[in-house]
Amino acid sequence: MILNASGCLDALTAPGVARSLDAFVTKTVTPLLRAGNPPTRIAETDAGMLNSIGLQNPGIDRFCADALPRLRELGVPLWVSVGGFAAADYAELCARLDGEPGIAALELNVSCPNVASPVDATEEIVRAARAVTAKPLYTKLSPSAPDVAAAAEAAAAAGTDGLSVVNTLRGLALDERTLRPVVASGTGGYSGPALRPVALAAVFACHRATGLPIVGMGGVESGRHALDLIAAGASAVALGTVLFRDPSAPGRIRAELAAEAAARGFADPLAARGVAHEESAAPLPPSTKTPAKTP
């Protein structure tokens, strides 16, 4: 299954791209309207992109009244990303969306690097959301967590149905002339190719810790990148930065993924899920190298 990463595609502006996905994930919605951070809010870097949008959104009331009915018309399963600053915010949002038809899942954004998010309250947030909705819950984790596997275990214990791994890393870019930050807020969320090994390690750790369904994301630009995440333990893959320069990426990557899996003898890409763990679980052979002498 191929999705978009939250905030990386406006489905109402690009409905054809949205329909090429297996599910569309909305931009994060908060209880009240948020104007977001001041511009400049997006900047390219040598190996990726910084964004500091600041969760700009119309708030849950306008989202349900205006955007949600139009998103349903796309005919694509909808995942709604929700965010806040306390467990009560998430509970309010999930309770409001629980009765809304056409929503396939709710993604709990507990890891946005551009606002003060309650990353240390993952278990409390998931538990509060779980108490008010029967819809599937996916918890989006930060790659900056001291122990992402422990965060995954906390979310699992609180009742999440799956994980979204990972959100962006905090990064900084300086203007080459002024040597001042390019984005107005100073730092921003870093995404793109350089995030790929970080995301792969986080998916690997979270799969080993929980075995939950995982949407893997971070630097995916090809079918091989998607297959790597599946081998590490992902059961779906989300595309982010690549969509800004290649709107046709969902169809291309889906075809490449099938070809990459078939070339390795897998009848279906998901048959490769978790294979990266098979050899790593075996004991390593003894080293044949002579230990280096310390000076």
Secondary structure, 3 states (H helix, E strand, C coil): CEEECCCCCCCCCCHHHHHCCCEEECCCECCCCECCCCCCCEEEECCEEEECCCCCECCHHHHHHHHHHHHHCCCCCEEEEECCCCHHHHHHHHHHHHCCCCEEEEEEECCCCCCCCCHHHHHHHHHHHHCCCCCCEEEEECCCCCCHHHHHHHHHHHCCCEEEECCCEEEECECCCCCCECECCEEEEEECHHHHHHHHHHHHHHHHHHCCCEEEECCCCCHHHHHHHHHHCCCEEEECCHHHHCCCHHHHHHHHHHHHHHHCCCCCHHHHCCCHHHHHCCCCCCCCCCCCCCC
